Amino acid sequence: MNTRYKMTVAYDGHFFHGFQAQPKQRTVQGVIETALKKMTKGIYVKVEGSGRTDAGVHSLGQVIHFDYPGNIIPAERMLYALNSMMPLDVEFTDSEIVANDFHVRYSTTGKWYRYRVSLDKFVNPFKRFYTGHYPYQVDLRKMQLAAKDLLGEHDFTSFAASGGQIKNKVRTMYYVNVQRDEKENELIFDFICSGFLYNMVRILVAALLEIGNGKRPVDDFPRIIKSKNRQEVRETAQASGLYLYHVFYEKIPEKYRLDQHL
């Protein structure tokens, strides 16, 4: 009898070749599956993730599930057991036993990604793995105004990098927020959406930065969305600034449902 565990995991993505297991590459999925194989004394346990983060992308709220064979281990004990076997750049923050029909990817109602951009003139050696870098003048108000045009249901083809497997690129954007952290001299971008396409957040951030810098007009997003043409936004922000912040399995809280107020 297998027991299905749902667990939340945080990781520093810098030394990983992404989340998904790949031959001869260090990946988050691979590290977790190796630990589970030790716990089961050689039985392979497949780990499913809520999404695939790329090389260099971080997580505060990635969610996984797996079916553990044998006797039931209490959720808290599973949390401590796996954390005792993790490298320093991975930590489980939550664990629960769920029904066998729960699926970490198909049961989601939305995801929250955060992107951090350093505005320092030069690359800060202590931030280089954890922020993007944009050493140019930006107008915060322009970016905040432009972000409103992303809310609601749209075909986000123009913001999807080539290489993605998904054909239907219609998504609902519930929440977009751009703020400035004066103390850190950073911009913080938050996006909550029903789902994200390949590199979608990084492409959106690049376009918003161009609007903030005056390279694009404030009202450019409706035109870009309508075009369904990736060539309209050629830049992609660096992987280092991207964080999978939270995965929703319940209804998106009303305070984040800004799309309803359009």
N, C-alpha and C positions, 0 to 999 in steps of 0.2 A: 504493500500500500504506500503510495507516494503522497507526500504532503507539499502543498504549494505555498511558497513563501513569497511575499511581496516586500521588497526592501528598497530603501532610499540610500543612494550612495553619492558622496562628494569626492571629487578628484581634481588634482592639478594635472591638466592635460599636456603640459609641456614635454614631458618625457614619454608620452604615449603616442603611438601611431593611430590615434583614434579609439573609439569604443569597440567597434566590431573586430572579432577575432580574425587574424590574418596570418598565414604561414610565415614563420621566422621574423615576426614583428611583435614588439611589446604593445599589447592592447589591454584596455580595461576588462573587456569580456574575458580575454585569455587569462589574466591574472586571477580573476574570480573563479573561473572554471578549474584552474590548477589547484586552488585552495580547496574547492569542493571535492575534487578527485582525491585529495589527501584525506579529507574527512570521511569519505566513503570507502577508503582503502582500495582505490583503483577503479571505481565505477564512474563513468562519465556522466556528468549532470549538465545539461544544456542551459545556459543563461540567456534569457530574452530581455532586451532592453526596450525602453519606451521610445527610443530613437537612437540614431547613430551620430555621435559627435565626431568631427574630423580631428586630424592631428593638430595638437596645440590648443584645442577648445576645452574649456573647463566645465565643471559641473558643481552646483550646490544642491541640485535636486533631481538628478537622474534616478529613475525608478526601474528596477529589474524584477523579474520573477523567475523561479525555478522550481522543479518538482524534486524534492529530496526523498530518496528511498529509505526504507527501514522504519525504525521507531520514530515517533513524533518528538521533535526537540522543541521545547517552548521558544516562542519568538524572541524573547529577551536573551536566552542562552545562545540562540543562533547568531544574534547580533554580536555578542561578546566573542563567540567562537571564530566568526569570520574576521572580525577586527583584529584578533590576535595573530592572524595569518596574513594580514595585508601589509604591503610596503607603506612607507611614510606618506606617499602621495595619494593614498586612497583611504577613505574612512566611511563606514556605514553609519548612518545617523538614525535610521528607523527600521523596524522589522515587524511584520505581522503575518499571521497565517490567514490565507484567503481561500475562497471556494475554488474548486478546480476549473470552473468555467471563466474565472477572471483571467483577462489577458492584458499584460502591461502596455501593449501597443494599441490593441483594438478597443480597449475600454476607456481610453482617454476622452475627455471633453475639451481639452485645450492644453496649450503649453505656454510657458512664460520664459522668454529669453531676455537676458540683460547684456548690454554691450557697454564697455568702458573705454573712453578715449582720453589719452593724455594730451593736453594742449601745451605742454612744455616746449620751449624752443628747440631743445635737443633731447635725444632719447635718454630717459632716466634709466640707469643700469638696474635699478631695483624694481622698475615697473615693466621692463621690456618684454617679459613673458606673460604679463597679466593685463595689459592694456593695448589698445591700438594707439597710433601716434599721428597727430594732425597739428603741426606747428604753425597754423595759419589763423588769421582772424575769422571769427564766426559770429553771426548774429543769432542769439538764442531764440529770440521772438520769431524770427523768420522760420526756423526749424519747427517750433511749436505750432505755428499756423499751418505749415505744410503737412505736418503729421496728421492733422484732422482729416485730410483727404484720403488717408489710408484706412479709416474706420469703415466698418460695414463689410458686406460681401462683394468680393472682386475676383476677377481672374488675374492672378499674380504672375502670369507667364513672363512678363518683362523683368521680373525680379528673381527668376530661377536660373541657376547656372546650368550649362549643358552637362549631361552625365546623369541627371536625375531619372529615375525609373517611372515616376508617377505621371500619368497622362492628364488626369483631371487636375487643373491648377487653380480651381476656384476655392477660396478660403474666406472665412469670416474673421476680420480683425476686430477684436473687442476693445483693445486698449493700447494706446501708444503714448508714451510720456518721454519728454526730453528735459533734463534738468542739468544745472551746472553745480558741481561741487567746488566751491571757491577754495576751500582749504587744500584740496588735493590738486586743484587746477585741472579738473577732469569734467568731461561730459558723460552723463549716464543716460543711456537709451533703454527703455523698457518696451517690450512688445508682448501682448497676449493675443494669441490667435488660435483658431480651431485646429490648425496644423500648419507646419512650415515646410516649404520646398527647399531643395538643395541650395545652400548658401544664401537663402532668402534674407535673413537678418543682416548678414554682412553686406549684401548689395543695397538693402534699404538704408543702412547706416551711411554707406558711401554716397548715396544720392542725397541724403539729408545734410551731410557735411558740405556737399557742393552747393546746396541751397543756402546754407548758413554762410558760406564764403562768397556768395553772389555769382557763382558760376552758372547757376540755374535760377529761373524765376520761382517765386514762392508757390505759384499755382501750377507747377509743372506735373504733379503726380497724376491728375486726371488724364492728361494727354498721354503720359507714359503707360498708364494702365490700359487705356483704350488701344494703344498701338500693338500690344501683345508681342513686343519685339525686344529681346534681350540686348540688342545693340544700342538701345536708347540709354542704357546704364551700363557702361563697360567696366567701371571700377568695382572692386570688391575689398571691403575693409579687412584688415589682418585677422587671422584666426585667434591671435593671442588675447584679444579683448572680449571674446564671446564666452558667455556663461549660460548653461542650461539652468535656469533659476528655480523653476517649479513645474511640476506636471499635475494637471487637474484631473481628478476622476469623479468629482462631484460637479454640480452645476456651477458655472463661473459666477463668483460672487457679484452682486449687483453693483458694488462700488467700482468694479472693473469693467462693467458692461457699458462703456461709454458709447458703443455703437447704437444703443437704444435711444440716445438723446440727440441723434442727428436730425 
